[in-house]
Amino acid sequence: MSDPILVSRDGAIATVTLNNPERLNALNRAMWAGLGTAMRRLSADDALRCVVVRGAGDKAFAAGADITEFANERANAKQAKPYGNLIHETMQAVARCRTPRWR
């Protein structure tokens, strides 16, 4: 897979693309991490006015979590806790994104 999260800009509009169309953009660990990083960076950009989140391809926005990696990434509580924390931190970054801001 190429870059799991793509970010493009057109002036004050940013588009974040979940880039895993072969798996209907199901989010794996790399995508969760990349999405969180992208959203935190975009949130800090005062010139930004809009963030669009979309899925690559034409079949799905996102199928949810990529369960094919669960056997290796979430096989037990020791693995599942940090994985769950990563998902939580990413979703918090999405929810707390300052764009748009009302003035």
Z-matrix of the N, CA and C atoms (Angstrom, degrees):
N
C 1 1.451
C 2 1.515 1 108.37
N 3 1.335 2 116.96 1 138.98
C 4 1.452 3 120.78 2 174.73
C 5 1.526 4 108.07 3 -75.45
N 6 1.314 5 118.07 4 -157.46
C 7 1.461 6 120.50 5 -178.39
C 8 1.532 7 109.98 6 -52.93
N 9 1.336 8 116.70 7 126.28
C 10 1.469 9 119.13 8 -176.49
C 11 1.528 10 113.89 9 -72.44
N 12 1.337 11 116.33 10 -25.24
C 13 1.458 12 121.49 11 177.97
C 14 1.525 13 107.19 12 -130.30
N 15 1.313 14 115.97 13 124.02
C 16 1.463 15 121.21 14 178.66
C 17 1.521 16 108.90 15 -107.35
N 18 1.321 17 116.22 16 138.32
C 19 1.464 18 121.08 17 176.77
C 20 1.518 19 107.53 18 -126.16
N 21 1.329 20 115.75 19 126.44
C 22 1.460 21 120.50 20 176.25
C 23 1.525 22 108.35 21 -128.01
N 24 1.319 23 114.78 22 157.17
C 25 1.469 24 120.72 23 -178.36
C 26 1.512 25 110.35 24 -127.08
N 27 1.308 26 114.96 25 143.19
C 28 1.452 27 122.77 26 170.10
C 29 1.520 28 105.58 27 -136.99
N 30 1.316 29 115.86 28 90.34
C 31 1.459 30 120.36 29 -176.42
C 32 1.518 31 110.61 30 64.63
N 33 1.325 32 116.40 31 -123.16
C 34 1.461 33 121.85 32 -177.01
C 35 1.524 34 112.98 33 -88.93
N 36 1.333 35 117.00 34 10.06
C 37 1.466 36 121.78 35 -179.20
C 38 1.524 37 109.25 36 -114.84
N 39 1.321 38 116.29 37 128.63
C 40 1.464 39 122.22 38 175.49
C 41 1.521 40 108.82 39 -111.99
N 42 1.320 41 115.92 40 141.75
C 43 1.459 42 121.19 41 174.21
C 44 1.518 43 108.13 42 -118.42
N 45 1.326 44 115.25 43 125.15
C 46 1.463 45 122.93 44 177.06
C 47 1.525 46 105.88 45 -106.54
N 48 1.325 47 115.70 46 123.16
C 49 1.467 48 120.18 47 -177.09
C 50 1.520 49 110.31 48 -115.27
N 51 1.324 50 115.43 49 124.32
C 52 1.469 51 121.89 50 171.85
C 53 1.521 52 105.48 51 -74.77
N 54 1.320 53 117.59 52 117.09
C 55 1.461 54 121.26 53 -167.93
C 56 1.529 55 112.40 54 -112.37
N 57 1.323 56 115.05 55 72.92
C 58 1.457 57 121.25 56 176.17
C 59 1.535 58 108.26 57 -146.36
N 60 1.344 59 116.99 58 55.69
C 61 1.465 60 119.17 59 -172.63
C 62 1.525 61 114.26 60 -63.41
N 63 1.339 62 117.13 61 -25.87
C 64 1.463 63 119.43 62 179.06
C 65 1.533 64 111.85 63 -62.99
N 66 1.329 65 116.65 64 -26.34
C 67 1.469 66 122.45 65 -179.88
C 68 1.531 67 110.12 66 -114.28
N 69 1.322 68 116.47 67 28.90
C 70 1.469 69 122.80 68 -179.10
C 71 1.525 70 111.67 69 55.07
N 72 1.345 71 115.45 70 34.56
C 73 1.462 72 123.84 71 178.28
C 74 1.530 73 113.37 72 61.21
N 75 1.328 74 115.69 73 27.98
C 76 1.466 75 119.90 74 173.86
C 77 1.530 76 107.88 75 -59.87
N 78 1.323 77 116.36 76 134.45
C 79 1.464 78 121.11 77 -174.89
C 80 1.514 79 111.70 78 -85.29
N 81 1.335 80 115.66 79 121.35
C 82 1.458 81 121.49 80 173.48
C 83 1.531 82 108.43 81 -100.45
N 84 1.322 83 116.79 82 -178.75
C 85 1.464 84 120.60 83 -176.33
C 86 1.536 85 111.88 84 -55.27
N 87 1.332 86 116.71 85 -45.62
C 88 1.466 87 119.98 86 -179.23
C 89 1.523 88 111.68 87 -61.96
N 90 1.322 89 116.46 88 -36.54
C 91 1.463 90 119.88 89 179.61
C 92 1.524 91 111.45 90 -71.38
N 93 1.337 92 117.44 91 -41.48
C 94 1.464 93 119.91 92 177.00
C 95 1.523 94 110.15 93 -58.64
N 96 1.337 95 115.64 94 -46.31
C 97 1.468 96 119.86 95 -179.32
C 98 1.531 97 110.87 96 -64.71
N 99 1.324 98 117.22 97 -45.46
C 100 1.459 99 121.14 98 -179.17
C 101 1.509 100 113.24 99 -65.07
N 102 1.328 101 117.27 100 -38.35
C 103 1.462 102 121.01 101 178.45
C 104 1.524 103 110.36 102 -64.64
N 105 1.322 104 116.98 103 -43.70
C 106 1.471 105 120.10 104 178.78
C 107 1.518 106 111.49 105 -62.16
N 108 1.315 107 116.49 106 -44.86
C 109 1.468 108 120.86 107 178.89
C 110 1.522 109 110.83 108 -61.41
N 111 1.320 110 116.27 109 -46.33
C 112 1.470 111 120.31 110 -179.67
C 113 1.519 112 111.63 111 -60.97
N 114 1.321 113 117.31 112 -44.55
C 115 1.464 114 120.07 113 -177.52
C 116 1.525 115 111.73 114 -67.90
N 117 1.326 116 117.76 115 -37.65
C 118 1.465 117 119.40 116 176.98
C 119 1.528 118 110.77 117 -64.96
N 120 1.320 119 117.62 118 -41.55
C 121 1.473 120 121.03 119 178.92
C 122 1.526 121 110.82 120 -64.99
N 123 1.312 122 116.58 121 -45.31
C 124 1.457 123 119.67 122 -179.49
C 125 1.523 124 111.64 123 -65.47
N 126 1.300 125 116.90 124 -36.75
C 127 1.461 126 120.71 125 179.48
C 128 1.524 127 112.02 126 -62.71
N 129 1.313 128 117.14 127 -28.85
C 130 1.462 129 121.73 128 -178.97
C 131 1.525 130 113.03 129 -83.49
N 132 1.317 131 117.99 130 -5.21
C 133 1.462 132 122.26 131 -176.07
C 134 1.525 133 109.93 132 -90.38
N 135 1.318 134 116.97 133 106.68
C 136 1.463 135 121.57 134 -177.83
C 137 1.524 136 113.78 135 -69.06
N 138 1.319 137 118.39 136 -18.23
C 139 1.462 138 121.37 137 179.93
C 140 1.527 139 112.26 138 -81.30
N 141 1.306 140 116.97 139 -13.14
C 142 1.458 141 122.21 140 -175.71
C 143 1.522 142 110.86 141 -81.17
N 144 1.326 143 116.31 142 139.24
C 145 1.466 144 121.18 143 179.40
C 146 1.525 145 113.17 144 -120.14
N 147 1.334 146 117.22 145 -16.16
C 148 1.464 147 119.80 146 -177.01
C 149 1.520 148 109.46 147 -153.65
N 150 1.332 149 116.21 148 138.75
C 151 1.460 150 122.25 149 173.02
C 152 1.527 151 107.54 150 -123.05
N 153 1.317 152 115.61 151 123.62
C 154 1.462 153 122.39 152 176.45
C 155 1.519 154 106.98 153 -106.25
N 156 1.331 155 116.94 154 129.06
C 157 1.459 156 121.26 155 175.85
C 158 1.519 157 106.96 156 -111.43
N 159 1.333 158 115.31 157 127.02
C 160 1.462 159 119.74 158 -177.38
C 161 1.514 160 110.10 159 -140.83
N 162 1.311 161 115.67 160 167.88
C 163 1.448 162 121.75 161 175.66
C 164 1.517 163 110.52 162 -104.16
N 165 1.326 164 117.34 163 145.02
C 166 1.468 165 121.61 164 177.26
C 167 1.528 166 109.47 165 -70.78
N 168 1.310 167 114.78 166 156.32
C 169 1.458 168 119.68 167 179.08
C 170 1.508 169 111.74 168 81.66
N 171 1.326 170 115.65 169 -170.91
C 172 1.462 171 119.74 170 -176.24
C 173 1.529 172 113.12 171 -125.13
N 174 1.349 173 116.79 172 17.09
C 175 1.459 174 119.06 173 -176.75
C 176 1.525 175 113.99 174 -107.06
N 177 1.350 176 117.73 175 -30.62
C 178 1.466 177 118.60 176 -174.97
C 179 1.514 178 110.71 177 -159.28
N 180 1.327 179 115.14 178 148.23
C 181 1.462 180 120.15 179 170.01
C 182 1.522 181 107.90 180 -70.10
N 183 1.331 182 116.80 181 -59.91
C 184 1.465 183 122.15 182 176.94
C 185 1.518 184 108.29 183 -163.26
N 186 1.317 185 115.24 184 136.18
C 187 1.467 186 120.80 185 -179.84
C 188 1.521 187 112.07 186 -85.89
N 189 1.329 188 117.71 187 0.75
C 190 1.464 189 121.65 188 -177.67
C 191 1.514 190 109.80 189 102.63
N 192 1.310 191 116.03 190 -150.40
C 193 1.466 192 120.66 191 -179.33
C 194 1.523 193 110.02 192 -75.78
N 195 1.325 194 115.91 193 144.90
C 196 1.459 195 121.44 194 178.50
C 197 1.529 196 108.72 195 -80.87
N 198 1.315 197 116.32 196 98.89
C 199 1.462 198 120.91 197 -174.51
C 200 1.529 199 113.04 198 -71.76
N 201 1.323 200 118.11 199 -12.64
C 202 1.465 201 119.10 200 179.97
C 203 1.522 202 111.99 201 -65.92
N 204 1.313 203 118.45 202 -22.73
C 205 1.458 204 119.82 203 179.48
C 206 1.527 205 112.98 204 -93.68
N 207 1.314 206 118.13 205 -2.46
C 208 1.463 207 120.83 206 -177.09
C 209 1.522 208 112.95 207 -60.51
N 210 1.315 209 118.08 208 -38.46
C 211 1.465 210 120.67 209 -178.16
C 212 1.522 211 111.58 210 -61.16
N 213 1.321 212 117.01 211 -32.53
C 214 1.462 213 120.90 212 179.78
C 215 1.524 214 113.67 213 -97.36
N 216 1.321 215 117.37 214 -28.37
C 217 1.463 216 121.74 215 -173.71
C 218 1.525 217 113.73 216 -102.08
N 219 1.330 218 117.63 217 -22.56
C 220 1.466 219 121.09 218 -174.88
C 221 1.527 220 111.38 219 -137.13
N 222 1.310 221 116.93 220 36.17
C 223 1.458 222 121.29 221 -173.13
C 224 1.521 223 113.20 222 -73.56
N 225 1.323 224 117.21 223 -20.42
C 226 1.461 225 120.44 224 -178.69
C 227 1.525 226 109.24 225 -150.18
N 228 1.321 227 116.05 226 174.68
C 229 1.465 228 120.30 227 -176.75
C 230 1.526 229 112.05 228 -62.36
N 231 1.321 230 116.67 229 -35.41
C 232 1.464 231 119.88 230 -179.87
C 233 1.530 232 111.11 231 -62.73
N 234 1.321 233 117.48 232 -36.81
C 235 1.462 234 121.86 233 177.58
C 236 1.528 235 111.96 234 -82.07
N 237 1.310 236 116.03 235 -38.62
C 238 1.463 237 120.41 236 -173.16
C 239 1.521 238 112.53 237 -67.21
N 240 1.322 239 117.88 238 -35.49
C 241 1.468 240 120.02 239 -176.93
C 242 1.523 241 112.47 240 -61.44
N 243 1.353 242 120.07 241 -52.67
C 244 1.466 243 117.83 242 179.00
C 245 1.529 244 113.23 243 -65.05
N 246 1.331 245 116.28 244 -32.61
C 247 1.465 246 119.35 245 177.50
C 248 1.531 247 109.60 246 -65.13
N 249 1.317 248 116.28 247 -44.53
C 250 1.464 249 120.45 248 176.94
C 251 1.512 250 112.06 249 -62.95
N 252 1.327 251 117.21 250 -38.44
C 253 1.463 252 120.96 251 177.07
C 254 1.522 253 110.90 252 -62.94
N 255 1.335 254 116.93 253 -40.19
C 256 1.461 255 121.05 254 178.19
C 257 1.530 256 110.76 255 -61.14
N 258 1.319 257 116.51 256 -44.99
C 259 1.467 258 120.49 257 178.51
C 260 1.527 259 109.95 258 -62.67
N 261 1.319 260 116.94 259 -44.77
C 262 1.463 261 120.97 260 179.93
C 263 1.535 262 111.09 261 -61.03
N 264 1.323 263 116.76 262 -47.07
C 265 1.470 264 120.57 263 -179.96
C 266 1.526 265 111.28 264 -62.11
N 267 1.317 266 116.62 265 -38.48
C 268 1.464 267 120.45 266 178.43
C 269 1.512 268 111.10 267 -65.80
N 270 1.309 269 117.16 268 -46.36
C 271 1.463 270 119.99 269 -179.90
C 272 1.526 271 111.32 270 -65.55
N 273 1.321 272 117.27 271 -33.03
C 274 1.465 273 120.25 272 174.61
C 275 1.527 274 110.16 273 -65.67
N 276 1.328 275 118.05 274 -39.78
C 277 1.469 276 121.50 275 177.86
C 278 1.524 277 110.59 276 -62.58
N 279 1.313 278 117.00 277 -39.22
C 280 1.464 279 120.66 278 177.35
C 281 1.531 280 109.54 279 -66.40
N 282 1.313 281 116.86 280 -48.82
C 283 1.460 282 121.14 281 -177.55
C 284 1.524 283 112.73 282 -64.47
N 285 1.311 284 117.20 283 -33.54
C 286 1.466 285 121.14 284 -176.01
C 287 1.515 286 113.98 285 -92.84
N 288 1.310 287 117.50 286 2.10
C 289 1.454 288 120.00 287 -179.91
C 290 1.532 289 109.22 288 -56.19
N 291 1.314 290 116.68 289 128.97
C 292 1.460 291 121.89 290 -174.65
C 293 1.514 292 113.13 291 -77.13
N 294 1.284 293 118.36 292 -0.65
C 295 1.459 294 121.09 293 -177.32
C 296 1.518 295 109.70 294 -103.93
N 297 1.305 296 121.34 295 129.47
C 298 1.465 297 123.85 296 -2.76
C 299 1.519 298 111.36 297 -80.20
N 300 1.309 299 114.49 298 158.09
C 301 1.465 300 120.80 299 174.90
C 302 1.516 301 107.85 300 -110.60
N 303 1.291 302 115.92 301 139.77
C 304 1.470 303 120.34 302 177.73
C 305 1.509 304 107.34 303 -93.46
N 306 1.317 305 114.96 304 132.54
C 307 1.475 306 120.76 305 178.96
C 308 1.492 307 110.14 306 -123.22
